[in-house]
Amino acid sequence: MNRHNFKYVTLQQMEALVRLVEERSFSRAALKMNLTQPSLTKHIRNLEELLNARVVNRKNRDITLTTEGRLVYDCARKLFKIIDETDEKVLRSRESESGDIYIGASSIPATYILPRVLTGFTGRHRDIRCYVRTGDSDDAITRVLDDDVEIGFIGKQAGSKKLHSQPLWRDRIVLSVPPSHPWSGRRGVSLDEVFQEPFIIRERGSATRLIMEEYLAGQKDRSRDEMNIVCELGSSEAVKEAIIAGLGISFISVHAVKRELEQGMLCEVPVRGCAIERDIHVIHKRCFPFMKHHRLFMDFIEHYRMREDHEA
């Protein structure tokens, strides 16, 4: 036997040998495998060619195995037993309520939405562990496409036909200023005034920045280049701290500044004729094989959102 050729033996060839021994007939074995008899015979012949040895004795219509055939048959039986056991384990794992969930999320959902969601979810399902990878929206999309994570939460449309995208939470992008700013007591300002003020912007790849730029270009025919940008920062937390420190003003998600607005650390200033809104989306691969713990998580997310809408 040429050991270098055995690795090229296929599962179908090995199954053909097992069925042939079980049925003791080429025609019955072919029927079991939903093959024609010539096709099954060809599988046996190809197996013998790869092994450079006969595996079946064909005399007087009686099917017996050669020494080499017995070795391959025993190996095939063990292999298919392992396959059946593994298949059963996979089936049981799909119905198990325990497991790990890998999540990719942009900074807004990762920092200000998911912590509350995960607290409620893991409180109900203590055998399910969630691992969150934080980046910008583009990073979360890439991670899902590359199978680095299973589910993503982003602040824009996914833009890939390979992904299923569902809007979950509505988000407003609001103009925030420190309490000491002259605008803190005003009922509204114009967009022209905003463009004159020192402005803090998020980094490229941020969905907050993208939504702001698309809105200004599409609705107001204005460009980011017209702004008085003094700084570009990589997270909403950094933007908030910079606003509080007096570095400038910025458009930022209302989810990110909810606590600071309630505590008076920041002030929301309406911009006349300007309403920037978006959806926070949940994404996953269209072909992703959801197990039970994934389905429990997705169902919880949906019910959590519905409960929030009802309470609002």
SULMO-V842819 format. One record per backbone hydrogen bond with DSSP energy under -1.0 kcal/mol. CO is the residue of the C=O (numbers start at 0). NH is the residue of the N-H. Records with the same first field share a line. If there is no record, write none. Layout:
# SULMO-V842819
CO=NH ; NH
This chain:
# SULMO-V842819
1=4
4=7
5=8
9=13
10=14
11=15
12=16
13=17
14=18
15=19
16=20
17=21
18=22
19=23
24=28
25=29
26=30
27=31
28=32
29=34
30=33
35=39
36=40
37=41
38=42
39=43
40=44
41=45
42=46
43=47
44=48
45=49
46=50
47=51 ; 52
54=65
56=63
58=61
61=58
63=56
65=69
66=70
67=71
68=72
69=73
70=74
71=75
72=76
73=77
74=78
75=79
76=80
77=81
78=82
79=83
80=84
81=85
82=86
83=87
84=88
85=89
86=90
87=91
88=92
89=93
93=291
98=128
100=130
101=149 ; 150
102=132
103=152
104=134
105=109
106=110
107=111
108=112 ; 113
112=116
113=117
114=118
115=119
116=120
117=121
118=122
120=124
124=127
126=98
128=100
130=102
132=104
135=139
136=140
137=141
138=142
139=143
140=144
141=145
142=147 ; 148
143=146
150=103
151=282
152=105
153=280
159=162
161=285
163=283
165=281
168=279
170=277
171=253
173=251
174=268
175=249
176=266
177=180
180=183
182=185
188=271
189=193
190=194
197=248
198=229 ; 230
200=232
202=205
205=209
206=210
207=211
208=212
209=213
210=214
211=215
212=216
213=217
214=218
215=221
222=225
223=226
226=228
227=198
230=200
232=202
234=238
235=239
236=240
237=241
238=242
239=243
240=244
241=246
242=245
248=199
249=175
251=173
252=256
256=260
257=261
258=262
259=264 ; 265
266=176
269=188
270=273
275=172
277=170
279=167 ; 168
280=153
281=165
282=151
283=163
284=287
287=289
290=294
291=295
292=296
293=297
294=298
295=299
296=300
297=301
298=302
299=303
300=304
301=305
302=306
303=307
304=308
305=309
306=310
307=311
